[in-house]
Amino acid sequence: MNLLDIRNLSIELDTPSGRVLAVDRVSLSIKEGEVRGLVGESGSGKSLLAQAIIGVLEDKWHVHADRFHWRGIDLLRLSIDERRALLCRDIAMIFQEPMSCLDPTTLIGEQLSEAIDTSQLTGYFWQRKKQRKDAVIKLLHKVGIKKHVQCINSYPHQLTEAICQRVMIAIALAGRPILLIADEPTAAMESTTQGQIFRLLANLNQLKNMSILLISHDLENLTHWTNTITVMYSGQFVEAGSTEQIFNKPMHPYTRALVDSSTKANLQLPSKSRLMTLPGSIPVLQHLPIGCRLGPRCPRAQQSCVAAPKVSNYHGHKVSCHFPLLRETGKKESVRHKASKGKR
Amino acid sequence: MLTFTLRRLSLFIFTMLVLTLLSFSLSFLFPGDTVINHSGQINASAAELAHLNQVYQMDKSIFYQYGAYLTHILNGDFGQSMASQSPISNEIIKLLPATIELSLVALLIAMLVGIPLGFIAAIRHNKTSDNVILSLAMLGYSIPVFWLGLLAILVFSIGLGWLPSAGQISLLFEIEFVTGIQFFDILLSDSPYKWQAFRDASAHMILPACVIALAPATIFIRLSRASMIDVLAASYIRAARAKGLSFQQIIFRHAIRNALIQIIRHVGLQFANLVTIAMVTEVIFSWPGIGRWLIDSIYQRDYTAIQSGLLVLSCFIFIVHILTDFIYAALNPLARGNKHGS
C-alpha cells in the first residue's frame, strides 16, 4: 500500500497581478520503506511541494489537491488541525541550511528535548526530566554525535553545518516518524560530510524501515541513494519511475537532458568536450509558458505542446510528455550504459 | 565576558572624557569670565578670585586648565549654582534620583505596554487588530508631549479629580531623604502612614509617567512588531512548526526570546529620547527632578548649572546604554564569547 498518495496537487501564489500557479498538478506516491528522490532545478517547486505536504507553507500560498492520502486515511476530509496533528506525528522534515533552522538563542539540548513527545515518556513527572535527557542523549548517539554533553550545551552557531544537520535529523527522529522529508539536506556542505549525511539517512532507511523523500537538484548523486525518482520542472510533473528507469532509460526530453548533463552517464564522451545542456533557463513565475512548461526549451517540442500533456504510464514508468523518447532511445541508452559499465 | 566588560568600560571612559571636554569648552563660550563660569561664584571678592584662578590654574596653558577642571569634577565639585549659590553636587544628588525614578517607571510602562501590543500586532499581521494597533501607535506618536501633559491634567486632575496634578508626593507626608528615590525612601521610613504615603506617591507618579511613556511605547510597538514579523518569517520557526510544536509553544519558547533580543538594543537608544520627554514633562507636572532644574537654570542663565546638568544627564543616559548592552549580551548567545575576525 502506498504510504503517501498525492494526486494533482497544485500550489498557487497570490501576487499583485493575480494568482500564479507555482506547482501545477503534481502527483507523488511513496511506498512503505522506500527512498524516493525528488529532482528538479532550483525554482522547480520541489521545496514548495515538500512544505505543502507537511503543512508549513505561509498563508500566501494556496494548496489544492485531488487526492491526499496518508496510509489510507483521506487527509482532505480532516480539519486542518487534525491533519497537522496526524502529519506532524508521522512525518518529519529536515531543511536546507540547518544552522538557520535551529533557534539561535536556545541550547541544542532544549530544542531536542522539546521535540520529544510526552507520550513517549513513562513514569511520574519528577522522573520525566531525566528520561527526557536520556532520550536526547540516545537520539544524539543515533545520529552519530559522540560528544553529547558538549553538543547539548552549545548554541547552533557554535557547531558546524554538518553537526547542525545531524541535530536536525535527531530532532526529526524524536517523533519516530514513518516518513522523513529531506529538503536538500546537504546543500552547501563539503562532499565528505555530504556522504556522511546521506549514509546516515540510508542507514535509518534500512534499519528502521523509515521512508525518505529525498529532495535534490543533483540527479547523479541522488541515484546512489534512492529506489525511485520523481522529476519536476518549473512546477510541473515530468517523469517518475525507478532509479534505473529514470537514469538509464529517460523518456522525457528534460530528464534526458538532465542525465546528459551529468558526467557519470557520459563517460564515453571525449575529454574536454562540452556536456549537453538545454538552451535557456527555467522560466520565472511571472512568465510561465502555457501547456508543457518545458516547451520553449524542448528540442522535441511541436505544436501540440501548448496543451499540457497527460501522464502516460509505461510499466510503472510515468511520463508527462506528448512525444516521449520510447523504445529506440531506450535501446541506445541501455547499450551505452553497458559500455560505460564495462569501462568502470 | 571580561573583554566585553573592559571594552564597554573603556568606551564609557572615553565618551565621558569627550563630554567633559565639551562642558569645559562651554565655560569659554558662555559670556562672562571663564573662571566664574567654572566655579559659579559670581560674588567672589578679589582675594577669592585670585584663589580660584590659582585653583583652576588659569595662568597656565589650556591643557593644565582642563586638567584642573577634570580634577574638580572627579572630586565631585561641580562648582556653585550661579542662581542659588549652593553647591551643584548637592542639588544634583537631591534631584537626580527623582528623574531616574520617573524615567525608569515610564520606561517600564512603555515596555510593558508597547512590546506585547507590538507582538500581538505582528502575530495578527495584516488583520484588523494589527491595523488598529498600528494606527493607534501612529496617533500616539504624533501627539506632542507638552500638549498631552496639559490635557491629561485637564481631564484626570481637574475634570475627573482622580489623580493629583503636580509634585512628587503630598505635603502631608514627611519622608526622610535616604536614597532620593521616593518609593525606596517610603519603604525605608518607619512612619506609621507608610502605606498611605506609598499610595499617594504612586498616584502622583501615574500621570507624568504615562505621559512620558506614550511616545516611547508607540516606538516600541512598531519596533517589536517589525522584529516579531521578521522572527516569525525565519526558517527556524518553520522548522519548529514542522517539529510539531503548537503555536503557543513556538511563540513563547522561540519567537518572543528572539524578538526581544532585537528590541533590547533599541531600548537603550530610546532612553535618551525618553529622558528628553521627561524633562519637559517634569516642568508641566512640577516634578522636582533634574530636568525641571536644568530648564530653570537655562531660564536663569545659570551657566555652571547648565554645564554640570548636561554632564550628569548624559552620564546617566550612557550608563543606561551600557546596562542595556549587558542585558543584550546576557540574552543573546551570539553576542557573547570571543568573536574572531569582527
HADDOCK unambig.tbl for C-alpha pairs under 7 A between the chains (distance, minus, plus):
assign (segid A and resid 54 and name CA) (segid B and resid 242 and name CA) 6.78 0.50 0.50
assign (segid A and resid 56 and name CA) (segid B and resid 238 and name CA) 6.32 0.50 0.50
assign (segid A and resid 56 and name CA) (segid B and resid 241 and name CA) 6.64 0.50 0.50
assign (segid A and resid 56 and name CA) (segid B and resid 242 and name CA) 6.47 0.50 0.50
assign (segid A and resid 88 and name CA) (segid B and resid 242 and name CA) 6.50 0.50 0.50
assign (segid A and resid 88 and name CA) (segid B and resid 243 and name CA) 6.61 0.50 0.50
assign (segid A and resid 88 and name CA) (segid B and resid 244 and name CA) 4.97 0.50 0.50
assign (segid A and resid 92 and name CA) (segid B and resid 242 and name CA) 6.71 0.50 0.50
assign (segid A and resid 92 and name CA) (segid B and resid 243 and name CA) 6.72 0.50 0.50
assign (segid A and resid 93 and name CA) (segid B and resid 242 and name CA) 6.43 0.50 0.50
assign (segid A and resid 100 and name CA) (segid B and resid 235 and name CA) 6.15 0.50 0.50
assign (segid A and resid 100 and name CA) (segid B and resid 236 and name CA) 5.99 0.50 0.50
assign (segid A and resid 101 and name CA) (segid B and resid 235 and name CA) 5.13 0.50 0.50
assign (segid A and resid 101 and name CA) (segid B and resid 236 and name CA) 3.78 0.50 0.50
assign (segid A and resid 101 and name CA) (segid B and resid 239 and name CA) 5.72 0.50 0.50
assign (segid A and resid 102 and name CA) (segid B and resid 236 and name CA) 5.09 0.50 0.50
assign (segid A and resid 103 and name CA) (segid B and resid 236 and name CA) 5.52 0.50 0.50
assign (segid A and resid 103 and name CA) (segid B and resid 254 and name CA) 6.70 0.50 0.50
assign (segid A and resid 105 and name CA) (segid B and resid 258 and name CA) 6.70 0.50 0.50
assign (segid A and resid 105 and name CA) (segid B and resid 332 and name CA) 6.20 0.50 0.50
assign (segid A and resid 105 and name CA) (segid B and resid 333 and name CA) 6.00 0.50 0.50
assign (segid A and resid 115 and name CA) (segid B and resid 243 and name CA) 6.27 0.50 0.50
assign (segid A and resid 172 and name CA) (segid B and resid 243 and name CA) 6.85 0.50 0.50
